[in-house]
Amino acid sequence: MLKIRLRRIGSNKRPVYRVVVSDARRTPTSAVLEEVGFYGPRNEPAELRLDRERIEYWVGRGAQLSDTVRTLLKRAS
């Protein structure tokens, strides 16, 4: 099963995340199929870039959104 979730790439105490499509059975740090967004919560205001077209494509292919990504999508609209 595919999952659209956050992958942390920031250093200690400075989190930055990529929104990625990956296999739900693997760890969030394993290989990803595609990067579909970026989230920087420490910026003022928080930086959020999402490729909605690609997210809709993957959801149409059966990928599920994590709770956090679902919340970010609602906030972005």
Summary of the structure (lengths in Angstrom):
residues: 77
radius of gyration: 12.1
end to end distance: 26.3
largest distance: 35.4
contacts: 203
relative contact order: 0.25
helix: 25%
strand: 38%
